[in-house]
């Protein structure tokens, strides 16, 4: 069975969000993880973004135009709101380029934060929230939701990456990274839940019979993934983190890796949700 451009759109959207998460995680863990690991994470996020950005541009053009050509690609980029947001996302990623070349510290944060914030806005303004206007509260709330989700998934993913080889670290270094990741994930989870509830009220509050729609089914799968990931994070924080200085960190790292996989699936569910039509 042939795969259509409409079916590929969520895939490219999820890859964009995964790249965003990886870059956000690398920035937030600056000072607790080896600089070479963080730099590689940022470089991988750059590669993932390039593939996803080009793929999303092609898919949007294939859906909006009769045929994909140089003229139609440029027309979508220059004459549509989605194209404008693609350009804005590309600009945001260019702002992140210096952070992928720096070893860390204040210069990386100074370069990365404006780009990450701009990318969150561009992604938010590409979805359903933009129906309320590009400078609406709905877009701001969705940007906050996306940024918090990226922070949570990002610190878990980069932390799991570090956990694959941190047996040679000192217990204090392992505990320092795990503590930073745990604090960021906790704050991000609270923000995700709060902004998610407000977004759900906005999206579903006027619907007459939302409970049997495909949109609700996708939302249910996404929430199930969030619950599983939060449970894994709670286990690590309350059961394994206190003894991380004395242990080799393998158990903590394994749970972190599973949580990273679950959150990756949540990102794909969120991308499918963004492509689905909300109930009337």
C-alpha positions as CSV (number, residue, x, y, z in Angstrom):
1,X,0.0,0.0,0.0
2,X,1.4,3.4,-1.0
3,X,2.2,5.9,1.7
4,X,0.7,9.3,1.2
5,X,2.0,12.7,2.1
6,X,-0.8,13.1,4.6
7,X,0.4,10.0,6.4
8,X,4.0,11.2,6.4
9,X,3.2,14.6,7.9
10,X,2.9,13.3,11.5
11,X,6.1,11.4,11.1
12,X,8.1,14.5,10.1
13,X,6.3,16.5,12.8
14,X,7.4,13.9,15.4
15,X,10.9,14.0,14.1
16,X,10.9,17.8,14.4
17,X,9.7,17.5,18.0
18,X,12.3,14.8,18.8
19,X,15.1,17.1,17.4
20,X,13.7,19.9,19.5
21,X,13.7,17.7,22.6
22,X,17.2,16.5,22.1
23,X,18.6,20.0,21.7
24,X,16.6,21.2,24.7
25,X,17.9,18.3,26.8
26,X,21.5,19.0,25.9
27,X,21.2,22.6,26.8
28,X,19.5,21.9,30.1
29,X,22.1,19.4,31.2
30,X,25.0,21.7,30.4
31,X,27.4,21.5,33.3
32,X,26.4,18.0,34.4
33,X,27.3,15.9,31.4
34,X,30.5,15.5,29.4
35,X,30.7,18.4,26.9
36,X,31.5,16.0,24.0
37,X,28.3,14.1,24.7
38,X,26.2,17.3,24.7
39,X,27.9,18.6,21.6
40,X,27.1,15.3,19.8
41,X,23.5,15.4,21.0
42,X,23.1,18.9,19.5
43,X,24.7,17.8,16.3
44,X,22.4,14.8,16.1
45,X,19.4,17.1,16.7
46,X,20.6,19.3,13.9
47,X,20.8,16.3,11.5
48,X,17.3,15.2,12.6
49,X,15.9,18.7,12.1
50,X,17.3,19.0,8.6
51,X,15.7,15.7,7.5
52,X,12.4,16.5,9.2
53,X,12.3,20.1,8.0
54,X,12.9,19.1,4.4
55,X,10.4,16.2,4.7
56,X,7.7,18.4,6.3
57,X,8.2,21.0,3.5
58,X,7.8,18.4,0.9
59,X,4.7,16.8,2.6
60,X,3.0,20.1,3.1
61,X,3.6,21.0,-0.6
62,X,2.3,17.6,-1.7
63,X,-0.9,18.0,0.3
64,X,-1.5,21.7,-0.7
65,X,-0.5,21.5,-4.4
66,X,-1.4,19.3,-7.3
67,X,2.2,18.2,-7.8
68,X,5.5,18.8,-6.1
69,X,7.8,21.0,-8.1
70,X,10.3,23.8,-7.4
71,X,7.6,26.4,-8.1
72,X,5.1,24.7,-5.8
73,X,7.7,24.3,-3.0
74,X,8.6,28.0,-3.2
75,X,5.0,29.0,-3.4
76,X,4.1,27.1,-0.2
77,X,7.1,28.5,1.6
78,X,6.4,32.1,0.6
79,X,2.6,32.3,0.4
80,X,1.2,30.1,3.1
81,X,1.0,30.4,6.9
82,X,2.5,27.0,7.3
83,X,5.4,28.0,5.0
84,X,6.0,31.1,7.1
85,X,6.2,29.0,10.2
86,X,8.6,26.6,8.4
87,X,10.8,29.5,7.6
88,X,10.6,30.7,11.2
89,X,11.5,27.2,12.5
90,X,14.5,27.2,10.1
91,X,15.6,30.6,11.4
92,X,15.3,29.3,15.0
93,X,17.5,26.3,14.2
94,X,20.1,28.6,12.6
95,X,20.3,30.5,15.9
96,X,21.0,27.1,17.6
97,X,24.0,26.4,15.3
98,X,26.6,28.1,17.5
99,X,25.5,26.1,20.5
100,X,26.3,22.9,18.6
101,X,29.8,24.1,18.1
102,X,30.5,25.3,21.7
103,X,31.6,23.2,24.6
104,X,29.0,24.6,27.0
105,X,28.5,27.0,29.8
106,X,27.0,30.5,29.5
107,X,27.8,31.0,25.8
108,X,25.8,27.9,24.9
109,X,22.8,29.0,26.9
110,X,23.0,32.5,25.4
111,X,23.0,31.1,21.9
112,X,20.5,28.3,22.4
113,X,17.6,29.8,24.5
114,X,16.4,32.4,21.9
115,X,16.4,29.7,19.2
116,X,14.6,27.1,21.3
117,X,11.9,29.7,22.3
118,X,11.5,30.8,18.6
119,X,11.2,27.1,17.5
120,X,8.5,26.4,20.2
121,X,6.5,29.4,18.9
122,X,6.9,28.3,15.3
123,X,5.7,24.8,16.1
124,X,2.7,26.0,18.2
125,X,1.7,28.5,15.4
126,X,1.7,25.6,12.9
127,X,-1.1,23.7,14.7
128,X,-4.7,24.0,15.8
129,X,-3.8,26.8,18.3
130,X,-3.2,29.1,15.3
131,X,-6.9,29.1,14.6
132,X,-7.2,31.6,17.5
133,X,-4.6,33.9,15.9
134,X,-0.8,33.8,15.6
135,X,-0.4,36.0,18.7
136,X,-3.2,34.5,20.7
137,X,-3.1,33.1,24.3
138,X,-3.8,29.7,22.7
139,X,-0.5,29.8,20.7
140,X,1.4,31.0,23.8
141,X,-0.1,28.1,25.9
142,X,0.7,25.5,23.2
143,X,4.3,26.9,22.9
144,X,4.7,26.5,26.6
145,X,3.3,22.9,26.4
146,X,5.7,22.0,23.6
147,X,8.7,23.6,25.4
148,X,7.9,21.7,28.6
149,X,7.4,18.4,26.8
150,X,10.7,18.9,25.0
151,X,12.5,19.7,28.3
152,X,11.1,16.5,29.9
153,X,11.8,14.2,26.9
154,X,15.1,15.9,26.3
155,X,16.7,15.6,29.7
156,X,15.5,12.0,29.9
157,X,16.9,11.1,26.4
158,X,20.3,12.8,27.0
159,X,20.5,11.4,30.5
160,X,19.8,7.9,29.1
161,X,22.6,8.5,26.5
162,X,25.0,9.4,29.3
163,X,23.8,6.5,31.4
164,X,25.0,4.0,28.8
165,X,28.6,4.8,29.7
166,X,28.6,6.4,33.1
167,X,29.8,3.3,35.0
168,X,33.2,5.0,34.9
169,X,31.9,8.2,36.4
170,X,32.2,9.0,40.1
171,X,29.1,8.6,42.2
172,X,29.0,12.3,42.8
173,X,29.0,13.1,39.0
174,X,26.2,10.5,38.3
175,X,24.1,11.9,41.2
176,X,24.6,15.5,39.9
177,X,23.3,14.7,36.4
178,X,20.5,12.6,37.7
179,X,19.4,15.3,40.2
180,X,19.4,17.9,37.5
181,X,17.4,15.7,35.1
182,X,15.0,14.8,37.9
183,X,14.3,18.4,38.9
184,X,13.8,19.5,35.3
185,X,11.6,16.5,34.5
186,X,9.4,17.2,37.5
187,X,8.9,20.9,36.7
188,X,8.3,20.0,33.1
189,X,5.7,17.4,33.9
190,X,3.7,19.8,36.1
191,X,3.9,22.3,33.2
192,X,2.9,19.7,30.6
193,X,-0.1,18.6,32.7
194,X,-1.3,22.2,33.5
195,X,-1.0,23.5,30.0
196,X,-2.4,20.2,28.6
197,X,-5.5,20.6,30.7
198,X,-6.0,24.2,29.5
199,X,-5.4,23.1,25.9
200,X,-8.0,20.3,26.2
201,X,-10.6,22.6,27.6
202,X,-10.0,25.0,24.7
203,X,-10.2,22.2,22.1
204,X,-13.0,20.1,23.6
205,X,-15.0,22.5,25.6
206,X,-17.3,23.4,22.7
207,X,-17.6,20.0,21.2
208,X,-21.1,18.4,21.5
209,X,-20.0,14.7,21.6
210,X,-16.2,14.4,21.8
211,X,-15.9,11.1,23.6
212,X,-16.3,8.8,20.5
213,X,-14.0,10.8,18.1
214,X,-10.6,9.5,16.9
215,X,-9.1,12.6,18.4
216,X,-10.1,11.5,21.9
217,X,-8.7,8.0,21.3
218,X,-5.3,9.5,20.3
219,X,-5.4,11.8,23.3
220,X,-6.1,8.7,25.5
221,X,-3.0,6.9,24.1
222,X,-0.9,10.0,24.6
223,X,-2.1,10.4,28.3
224,X,-1.4,6.7,28.9
225,X,2.2,7.2,27.7
226,X,2.6,10.2,30.0
227,X,1.3,8.2,33.0
228,X,3.8,5.3,32.2
229,X,6.7,7.7,31.7
230,X,5.8,9.7,34.9
231,X,5.7,6.4,36.9
232,X,9.1,5.4,35.6
233,X,10.5,8.8,36.5
234,X,9.0,8.6,40.0
235,X,10.5,5.2,40.6
236,X,13.9,6.5,39.6
237,X,13.6,9.7,41.7
238,X,12.3,8.1,44.9
239,X,13.8,4.6,44.8
240,X,17.1,4.7,42.9
241,X,18.3,8.3,43.0
242,X,19.1,8.3,46.8
243,X,21.5,5.4,46.4
244,X,23.1,6.5,43.1
245,X,26.3,7.7,44.7
246,X,27.1,4.3,46.1
247,X,25.8,2.1,43.2
248,X,27.1,1.7,39.6
249,X,24.0,3.4,38.2
250,X,23.0,0.6,35.9
251,X,19.5,0.2,37.3
252,X,18.9,4.0,37.2
253,X,20.2,4.1,33.6
254,X,18.0,1.2,32.4
255,X,14.9,2.8,33.8
256,X,15.9,6.1,32.3
257,X,16.3,4.4,28.9
258,X,12.9,2.8,29.1
259,X,11.4,6.2,30.0
260,X,13.1,7.8,27.0
261,X,11.6,5.2,24.7
262,X,8.1,5.7,26.2
263,X,8.4,9.5,25.8
264,X,9.5,9.1,22.2
265,X,6.3,7.2,21.6
266,X,4.4,10.0,23.3
267,X,6.0,12.5,20.9
268,X,4.7,10.4,18.0
269,X,1.2,10.2,19.5
270,X,1.3,14.0,20.0
271,X,2.3,14.5,16.3
272,X,-0.7,12.3,15.2
273,X,-2.9,14.3,17.5
274,X,-1.7,17.5,16.0
275,X,-2.6,16.2,12.5
276,X,-6.1,14.9,13.6
277,X,-9.2,17.1,13.4
278,X,-10.6,17.9,16.8
279,X,-14.3,17.0,17.4
280,X,-16.9,19.6,16.5
